[in-house]
Amino acid sequence: MNRCRDSYDYTNLLQQCEDIRKVKQIHAQIITGGFEQNPFAAAKLVGKYIEFFHSDMADARKVFDSLYQRDVFVWNMIIQGHANFGPLVESLNIYDQMRLSGVGANRYTFPFVLKACAALKGAKKGQVVHCHAVKCGFGLDLFVGNALVAFYAKCSKIEESRRVFDKILDKDLVSWNSMISGYAVNGRADEAIKLFHDMLNDETVYTPNAATFVSVLPACFQASAIQEGLWIHSYIMKTGMQVDASLGSGLVSMYGSCGRLNVARDIFDRILDKTVAVWNSIIRAYGMHGHADEALKLFSQMLETGLCPDSLIFLCILSACSHSGMVDRGWEIFKQMEAYGIQKNDKHYACMVDLLGRAGLIDEAVEFIKTMPVQAGKDVYGALLGACRIHNNIELAEKIAEKLFVLDPENAGRYMILANMYEDAGRWDDAARVRKTLRERNIKKPLGWSAIEVESALHTFGVEDESHPFSEQIFDMLEILDNVGRTELEFACR
């Protein structure tokens, strides 16, 4: 005689399920057995429906919505499901319902909610959730802290991200990786590399893993820090770390940015499971160094593998065509986007304007802008202004600059292009008027800077910059070098 099954039996059976048909069979048994309100069986059902249906949360929600009483575990599961598979806003709605129901959140609740906030760029909502976490006593919790670091970084609030990072008492590798990645994705390459060194010098931190290198390699790419990249690549080889698609993509981008195309190609060829991101890295590397033919060849090879290109790859290909003057091929690629269901954005249109403008087809570029299905933005008009500068079309440049002064009023480069064109034409009064506008609006051109890497430390210097701790020694040495140069020049002129 078979004994009656209880909730433990059903959860154990669900744990062993390998397909959705068996899950539904056991679900039916749970209902007929009267265990549909059991929190353990219900939570396991919700988890299994999320596992097998992924993007479709309908069945998981039916189980969840039918529960009269819900514990924090099942609330967390449904919040996590929506945070991972959408709709993202439902994750936030469920969180609000949970708070209204009186069920207290735990340390696992907030990371899921913050992940949804980050994906939605919901900075204000995330800050509210941050306050909730503090009030619930989880403000210094490691899991919550790591989620907050990632959330603020993805919302471009990098200073707030760093403040949270500094407050985490027992940082783990995830903490460091998240902060390094946050700096890198927000264009703060120097800080990312410096923090990477701080992590290596911190005795309490575990050895770096693949995620660490995936986080810091984009910073090496941005800063052209080849020595950092070489050290990372050497470490990977010495430790036998597997170079997967994510890590390989970072290495290809790093070597490509530094002009070492042979090494980038060798790494690319060794990656077995090439994703779209990997193909994009190598295509961009060839395109940015003027090898448009090779970039196009690789693009065709990628299509032959059956992978579907994304919008970023089309942007790289269009840029390569633009810099190589391949107008006809650029048009073909641009039209090909529709066949793959890729929605064109402002940057794609800007690439086409740049393509036509560089080739001297200014009138065609203007007509292209008029026929665009979306309103032209600063990138599009910026590309056209650049074309006017190349081909000295000052009359059109004046009209485009006026639009850009409204669309992109804080960009000093737009004003400088027009001022330089006036100066080239001998229109000194007009050039002075533009420069005066810059001063009156307090719009400053970003200062140029130089960098040098000494013993794996990156040192940056600006014009008359005295912020470096060894500035006095640096200026003394520059004066010595200047005097030496003058002496040699005088000697040569005798």
C-alpha positions as CSV (number, residue, x, y, z in Angstrom):
1,M,0.0,0.0,0.0
2,N,1.4,3.3,-1.1
3,R,1.6,6.0,1.6
4,C,0.0,9.4,1.0
5,R,2.4,11.9,-0.5
6,D,3.2,15.1,1.4
7,S,4.7,18.5,0.4
8,Y,8.2,17.1,0.7
9,D,7.5,14.4,-1.8
10,Y,6.1,16.8,-4.3
11,T,9.0,19.2,-4.0
12,N,11.4,16.3,-4.4
13,L,9.6,15.2,-7.5
14,L,9.6,18.7,-9.0
15,Q,13.3,18.9,-8.3
16,Q,13.9,15.9,-10.5
17,C,11.7,17.2,-13.4
18,E,13.7,17.7,-16.7
19,D,10.9,18.9,-18.9
20,I,7.8,21.1,-18.6
21,R,5.3,18.2,-19.3
22,K,6.4,16.4,-16.1
23,V,6.1,19.7,-14.2
24,K,2.5,20.1,-15.3
25,Q,1.7,16.5,-14.4
26,I,3.0,17.0,-10.9
27,H,1.3,20.3,-10.7
28,A,-2.0,18.5,-11.3
29,Q,-1.2,16.0,-8.6
30,I,-0.4,18.8,-6.2
31,I,-3.9,20.4,-6.8
32,T,-5.8,17.1,-6.5
33,G,-3.8,16.2,-3.4
34,G,-4.8,19.6,-1.8
35,F,-1.3,21.0,-1.6
36,E,-1.7,24.0,-3.9
37,Q,-1.5,26.4,-0.9
38,N,1.6,24.7,0.6
39,P,4.4,27.3,0.5
40,F,7.1,24.8,-0.2
41,A,5.3,23.1,-3.1
42,A,4.2,26.5,-4.5
43,A,7.7,28.0,-4.4
44,K,9.2,25.0,-6.2
45,L,6.4,25.2,-8.8
46,V,7.1,28.9,-9.4
47,G,10.8,28.1,-9.7
48,K,10.3,25.3,-12.2
49,Y,7.9,27.3,-14.4
50,I,10.5,30.2,-14.5
51,E,13.2,27.7,-15.3
52,F,11.5,26.1,-18.2
53,F,9.5,29.0,-19.6
54,H,12.1,31.8,-19.1
55,S,10.6,34.8,-20.9
56,D,7.0,33.7,-20.3
57,M,6.1,34.3,-16.6
58,A,2.4,33.5,-17.1
59,D,2.3,30.1,-15.4
60,A,4.6,31.1,-12.6
61,R,2.3,34.1,-12.0
62,K,-0.8,31.9,-11.9
63,V,0.7,29.8,-9.1
64,F,1.9,32.9,-7.3
65,D,-1.4,34.8,-7.7
66,S,-3.5,31.9,-6.4
67,L,-1.7,31.8,-3.1
68,Y,-3.6,33.1,-0.1
69,Q,-0.4,33.4,2.0
70,R,3.1,34.0,0.7
71,D,6.3,33.9,2.5
72,V,9.4,36.0,1.6
73,F,10.9,33.1,-0.4
74,V,8.1,32.9,-2.9
75,W,7.9,36.7,-3.2
76,N,11.7,36.8,-3.9
77,M,11.3,34.1,-6.6
78,I,8.7,36.0,-8.6
79,I,10.5,39.3,-8.2
80,Q,13.7,37.6,-9.4
81,G,11.9,36.0,-12.3
82,H,10.6,39.3,-13.6
83,A,13.9,41.0,-13.0
84,N,15.6,38.4,-15.2
85,F,13.0,37.8,-17.9
86,G,10.6,40.7,-17.7
87,P,8.5,42.6,-17.8
88,L,11.0,44.5,-15.6
89,V,8.4,46.9,-14.3
90,E,6.5,44.0,-12.8
91,S,9.4,43.2,-10.6
92,L,9.0,46.6,-9.0
93,N,5.2,46.3,-8.8
94,I,5.5,43.0,-7.1
95,Y,8.1,44.5,-4.6
96,D,5.6,47.3,-3.8
97,Q,2.8,44.7,-3.3
98,M,5.1,42.7,-1.0
99,R,5.8,45.8,1.2
100,L,2.0,46.6,1.4
101,S,1.3,43.0,2.4
102,G,3.4,43.3,5.4
103,V,6.0,40.7,4.5
104,G,9.5,42.0,5.4
105,A,12.2,41.9,2.7
106,N,15.4,40.1,3.4
107,R,19.0,40.4,2.1
108,Y,18.1,38.5,-1.2
109,T,15.1,40.8,-2.0
110,F,16.9,44.0,-2.6
111,P,19.5,42.8,-5.2
112,F,16.7,41.5,-7.5
113,V,14.8,44.8,-7.2
114,L,17.9,46.9,-7.7
115,K,18.7,44.8,-10.8
116,A,15.4,45.7,-12.3
117,C,15.9,49.4,-11.4
118,A,19.3,49.4,-13.1
119,A,17.9,47.8,-16.3
120,L,15.1,50.4,-16.4
121,K,17.6,53.2,-15.5
122,G,15.2,54.0,-12.7
123,A,17.6,56.0,-10.6
124,K,14.9,57.6,-8.4
125,K,13.2,54.3,-7.7
126,G,16.5,52.6,-6.9
127,Q,17.4,55.4,-4.4
128,V,14.0,54.7,-2.7
129,V,14.8,51.0,-2.5
130,H,18.3,51.9,-1.1
131,C,16.5,53.8,1.7
132,H,14.2,50.8,2.3
133,A,17.3,48.6,2.6
134,V,18.9,50.9,5.1
135,K,15.7,51.1,7.2
136,C,15.5,47.3,7.2
137,G,19.0,47.0,8.5
138,F,20.6,45.8,5.3
139,G,22.5,49.0,4.3
140,L,25.9,47.4,5.1
141,D,25.0,43.9,3.9
142,L,27.5,42.5,1.4
143,F,24.9,41.2,-1.1
144,V,22.9,44.5,-0.9
145,G,26.0,46.6,-1.1
146,N,27.3,44.8,-4.2
147,A,23.9,45.3,-5.9
148,L,23.9,49.0,-5.0
149,V,27.4,49.4,-6.5
150,A,26.2,47.9,-9.7
151,F,22.9,49.8,-9.7
152,Y,24.4,53.2,-9.3
153,A,27.1,52.5,-11.9
154,K,24.6,51.5,-14.5
155,C,22.6,54.6,-13.8
156,S,25.8,56.7,-14.4
157,K,26.0,57.8,-10.7
158,I,29.5,56.6,-10.4
159,E,30.4,58.8,-7.3
160,E,27.5,57.3,-5.4
161,S,28.6,53.9,-6.5
162,R,32.0,54.5,-5.1
163,R,30.6,55.8,-1.8
164,V,28.7,52.6,-1.3
165,F,31.7,50.5,-2.3
166,D,33.9,52.3,0.3
167,K,31.3,51.6,3.0
168,I,31.3,47.8,2.4
169,L,33.3,46.4,5.3
170,D,34.1,42.9,4.1
171,K,34.4,43.4,0.4
172,D,34.6,40.2,-1.8
173,L,35.7,39.8,-5.3
174,V,32.2,40.7,-6.6
175,S,32.5,44.1,-4.9
176,W,35.8,44.9,-6.6
177,N,34.7,43.6,-10.0
178,S,31.5,45.6,-9.9
179,M,33.3,48.8,-9.0
180,I,36.0,48.3,-11.6
181,S,33.4,47.6,-14.2
182,G,31.4,50.6,-13.1
183,Y,34.4,52.9,-13.7
184,A,35.1,51.3,-17.1
185,V,31.5,51.5,-18.5
186,N,31.3,55.1,-17.4
187,G,34.4,56.1,-19.2
188,R,36.6,56.4,-16.1
189,A,39.4,54.2,-17.4
190,D,42.1,55.6,-15.2
191,E,40.1,55.0,-12.0
192,A,39.3,51.5,-13.1
193,I,42.9,50.6,-13.7
194,K,44.0,52.2,-10.4
195,L,41.3,50.3,-8.5
196,F,42.4,47.1,-10.2
197,H,45.9,47.7,-8.8
198,D,44.5,48.5,-5.4
199,M,42.6,45.1,-5.5
200,L,45.8,43.2,-6.4
201,N,47.7,44.9,-3.5
202,D,44.9,44.2,-1.0
203,E,45.9,41.1,1.0
204,T,42.3,40.3,1.9
205,V,41.1,39.9,-1.7
206,Y,41.0,36.6,-3.5
207,T,43.0,36.2,-6.7
208,P,41.4,37.8,-9.8
209,N,39.0,35.7,-11.8
210,A,37.7,35.9,-15.4
211,A,35.0,38.4,-14.3
212,T,37.7,40.7,-13.0
213,F,39.5,40.7,-16.3
214,V,36.3,41.1,-18.3
215,S,35.6,44.2,-16.1
216,V,39.1,45.8,-16.4
217,L,39.9,45.0,-20.1
218,P,37.5,47.7,-21.4
219,A,39.4,50.3,-19.3
220,C,42.7,49.0,-20.8
221,F,41.0,49.5,-24.2
222,Q,39.9,53.0,-23.5
223,A,43.2,54.1,-22.0
224,S,45.3,52.2,-24.5
225,A,47.1,50.7,-21.5
226,I,48.9,48.0,-23.4
227,Q,51.2,47.0,-20.4
228,E,48.1,46.4,-18.3
229,G,46.6,44.3,-21.0
230,L,49.8,42.3,-21.6
231,W,50.0,41.5,-17.9
232,I,46.4,40.3,-17.9
233,H,47.0,38.2,-21.0
234,S,50.2,36.7,-19.5
235,Y,48.4,36.0,-16.2
236,I,45.6,34.2,-18.1
237,M,48.1,32.0,-20.0
238,K,50.2,31.2,-16.9
239,T,47.2,30.2,-14.8
240,G,45.5,28.2,-17.6
241,M,42.4,30.3,-17.3
242,Q,39.9,29.4,-20.0
243,V,39.4,32.2,-22.6
244,D,35.7,32.1,-23.2
245,A,33.7,34.5,-25.4
246,S,33.5,37.3,-22.9
247,L,37.2,37.3,-21.9
248,G,38.3,36.7,-25.5
249,S,36.2,39.7,-26.7
250,G,37.9,41.9,-24.2
251,L,41.4,40.8,-25.2
252,V,40.6,41.2,-28.9
253,S,39.3,44.8,-28.3
254,M,42.3,45.6,-26.1
255,Y,44.9,44.5,-28.7
256,G,42.9,46.0,-31.5
257,S,42.8,49.4,-29.9
258,C,46.5,49.4,-29.6
259,G,47.0,48.5,-33.2
260,R,48.3,44.9,-32.6
261,L,45.9,43.4,-35.1
262,N,47.9,40.2,-35.6
263,V,47.7,39.3,-31.9
264,A,44.0,40.3,-31.9
265,R,43.3,38.0,-34.8
266,D,45.2,35.1,-33.3
267,I,43.1,35.3,-30.1
268,F,40.0,35.6,-32.2
269,D,40.8,32.5,-34.2
270,R,41.4,30.5,-31.0
271,I,38.0,31.3,-29.5
272,L,35.9,28.2,-30.2
273,D,32.4,29.5,-29.3
274,K,32.4,32.9,-31.1
275,T,29.5,35.1,-30.1
276,V,28.3,38.2,-31.8
277,A,30.3,40.3,-29.3
278,V,33.5,38.4,-30.3
279,W,32.8,39.1,-34.0
280,N,32.1,42.7,-33.2
281,S,35.4,43.1,-31.4
282,I,37.5,41.9,-34.4
283,I,35.4,43.7,-37.0
284,R,35.8,47.0,-35.0
285,A,39.5,46.4,-34.6
286,Y,40.0,46.1,-38.4
287,G,37.6,48.9,-39.2
288,M,39.1,51.5,-36.8
289,H,42.6,50.9,-38.4
290,G,41.4,51.4,-42.0
291,H,41.1,47.8,-43.0
292,A,37.6,48.0,-44.3
293,D,38.0,45.2,-46.8
294,E,39.0,42.7,-44.0
295,A,36.2,44.0,-41.7
296,L,33.6,43.4,-44.5
297,K,35.1,40.0,-45.2
298,L,34.7,39.0,-41.5
299,F,31.2,40.4,-41.5
300,S,30.3,38.0,-44.4
301,Q,31.9,35.1,-42.6
302,M,29.9,35.8,-39.4
303,L,26.7,35.8,-41.5
304,E,27.7,32.4,-43.0
305,T,27.9,31.0,-39.4
306,G,24.2,31.7,-39.0
307,L,24.7,34.3,-36.3
308,C,22.3,37.3,-36.4
309,P,24.2,40.6,-36.4
310,D,23.2,43.3,-33.8
311,S,23.0,47.1,-34.2
312,L,26.6,47.5,-32.9
313,I,28.1,45.4,-35.6
314,F,26.3,47.4,-38.3
315,L,27.5,50.6,-36.7
316,C,31.2,49.3,-36.9
317,I,30.8,48.2,-40.5
318,L,29.2,51.5,-41.5
319,S,32.0,53.4,-39.8
320,A,34.6,51.3,-41.6
321,C,32.9,52.1,-44.9
322,S,32.8,55.8,-44.1
323,H,36.5,56.0,-43.3
324,S,37.4,54.1,-46.4
325,G,35.1,56.0,-48.8
326,M,33.0,52.9,-49.7
327,V,29.8,54.8,-50.4
328,D,28.0,52.1,-52.5
329,R,29.0,49.3,-50.0
330,G,27.8,51.5,-47.1
331,W,24.4,51.9,-48.7
332,E,24.1,48.1,-49.2
333,I,25.0,47.5,-45.5
334,F,22.6,50.2,-44.4
335,K,19.7,48.7,-46.3
336,Q,20.7,45.2,-45.1
337,M,19.7,46.2,-41.6
338,E,16.1,45.9,-42.4
339,A,16.5,42.2,-43.5
340,Y,17.8,41.4,-40.0
341,G,15.1,43.4,-38.2
342,I,17.7,45.8,-36.7
343,Q,16.1,49.2,-35.8
344,K,18.2,52.1,-37.0
345,N,19.1,54.7,-34.4
346,D,20.6,58.2,-34.5
347,K,24.2,56.8,-34.6
348,H,23.4,54.7,-37.7
349,Y,22.0,57.7,-39.5
350,A,25.0,59.7,-38.4
351,C,27.3,57.2,-39.9
352,M,25.5,57.4,-43.2
353,V,25.7,61.2,-43.1
354,D,29.4,60.9,-42.3
355,L,29.8,58.4,-45.2
356,L,28.2,60.8,-47.7
357,G,29.9,63.9,-46.3
358,R,33.4,62.5,-46.3
359,A,32.9,61.5,-50.0
360,G,32.0,65.1,-50.8
361,L,28.3,64.3,-51.4
362,I,27.1,67.1,-49.2
363,D,23.8,67.7,-51.1
364,E,23.0,63.9,-50.9
365,A,23.7,64.0,-47.1
366,V,21.3,66.9,-46.7
367,E,18.6,65.1,-48.6
368,F,19.2,62.0,-46.6
369,I,18.6,63.9,-43.4
370,K,15.3,65.3,-44.8
371,T,14.0,61.8,-45.6
372,M,14.9,60.2,-42.3
373,P,11.9,58.7,-40.5
374,V,13.0,60.1,-37.2
375,Q,14.0,63.6,-36.1
376,A,17.7,64.2,-36.7
377,G,19.7,64.6,-33.5
378,K,23.1,66.0,-32.5
379,D,25.1,63.1,-33.8
380,V,23.6,63.4,-37.3
381,Y,24.1,67.2,-37.5
382,G,27.5,66.8,-35.9
383,A,28.5,64.5,-38.8
384,L,27.2,67.0,-41.3
385,L,29.1,69.8,-39.7
386,G,32.3,67.8,-39.8
387,A,31.7,67.2,-43.5
388,C,31.2,70.9,-44.0
389,R,34.6,71.5,-42.3
390,I,36.4,69.0,-44.6
391,H,34.9,70.5,-47.8
392,N,34.9,74.1,-46.6
393,N,31.1,74.6,-47.1
394,I,30.8,77.5,-44.7
395,E,27.3,78.6,-45.7
396,L,25.8,75.3,-44.8
397,A,28.1,75.0,-41.7
398,E,26.5,78.2,-40.3
399,K,23.0,76.8,-40.6
400,I,24.0,73.4,-39.1
401,A,25.9,75.0,-36.2
402,E,22.9,77.1,-35.2
403,K,20.9,73.8,-34.8
404,L,23.8,72.2,-32.8
405,F,24.0,75.2,-30.5
406,V,20.5,74.3,-29.4
407,L,20.8,70.5,-29.6
408,D,24.2,70.2,-28.0
409,P,24.8,73.6,-26.3
410,E,27.6,72.5,-24.0
411,N,29.8,70.9,-26.7
412,A,32.7,73.4,-27.2
413,G,33.9,71.4,-30.3
414,R,30.9,72.6,-32.3
415,Y,31.7,76.2,-31.7
416,M,35.4,75.7,-32.4
417,I,34.7,74.1,-35.8
418,L,32.7,77.1,-36.9
419,A,35.3,79.6,-35.5
420,N,38.1,77.8,-37.3
421,M,36.2,77.9,-40.5
422,Y,35.6,81.6,-40.1
423,E,39.3,82.1,-39.5
424,D,40.3,80.1,-42.6
425,A,38.0,82.3,-44.6
426,G,39.5,85.5,-43.1
427,R,36.2,86.4,-41.3
428,W,37.9,87.4,-38.1
429,D,35.0,89.3,-36.7
430,D,32.7,86.3,-37.0
431,A,35.3,84.0,-35.5
432,A,35.7,86.4,-32.5
433,R,31.9,86.5,-32.1
434,V,31.8,82.7,-31.8
435,R,34.7,82.6,-29.3
436,K,33.1,85.3,-27.3
437,T,29.9,83.3,-27.1
438,L,32.0,80.4,-25.7
439,R,33.3,82.6,-22.9
440,E,30.0,84.2,-22.1
441,R,28.3,80.8,-21.8
442,N,31.3,79.5,-19.8
443,I,31.6,76.6,-22.2
444,K,35.1,75.1,-21.9
445,K,36.9,72.8,-24.2
446,P,38.1,69.7,-22.4
447,L,41.8,70.1,-21.7
448,G,44.2,67.7,-23.4
449,W,46.4,65.4,-21.3
450,S,49.2,63.0,-21.6
451,A,49.9,59.8,-19.8
452,I,52.9,57.6,-19.1
453,E,53.0,54.2,-17.5
454,V,55.8,53.6,-14.9
455,E,56.1,50.3,-13.1
456,S,52.4,49.4,-14.0
457,A,51.2,52.7,-12.6
458,L,49.5,55.1,-15.1
459,H,50.4,58.8,-14.5
460,T,48.4,61.6,-16.2
461,F,49.4,65.2,-16.8
462,G,47.5,68.2,-18.1
463,V,48.6,71.6,-19.1
464,E,50.1,73.5,-16.1
465,D,48.8,70.6,-13.9
466,E,50.2,70.7,-10.4
467,S,48.0,68.0,-8.9
468,H,50.5,65.2,-9.3
469,P,52.3,64.5,-6.0
470,F,55.7,64.7,-7.7
471,S,54.8,67.9,-9.7
472,E,57.8,69.8,-8.5
473,Q,60.3,67.2,-9.6
474,I,58.5,66.8,-12.9
475,F,58.7,70.6,-13.7
476,D,62.3,70.7,-12.6
477,M,63.1,67.8,-15.0
478,L,61.2,69.5,-17.8
479,E,63.2,72.7,-17.2
480,I,66.4,70.7,-17.4
481,L,65.4,69.0,-20.6
482,D,64.3,72.4,-22.1
483,N,67.7,73.9,-21.2
484,V,69.5,70.9,-22.8
485,G,67.4,71.3,-25.9
486,R,68.2,75.0,-26.2
487,T,72.0,74.3,-25.7
488,E,72.0,71.7,-28.4
489,L,70.1,74.0,-30.8
490,E,72.5,76.8,-30.2
491,F,75.4,74.5,-30.8
492,A,73.9,73.2,-34.1
493,C,73.4,76.8,-35.3
494,R,77.0,77.8,-34.8
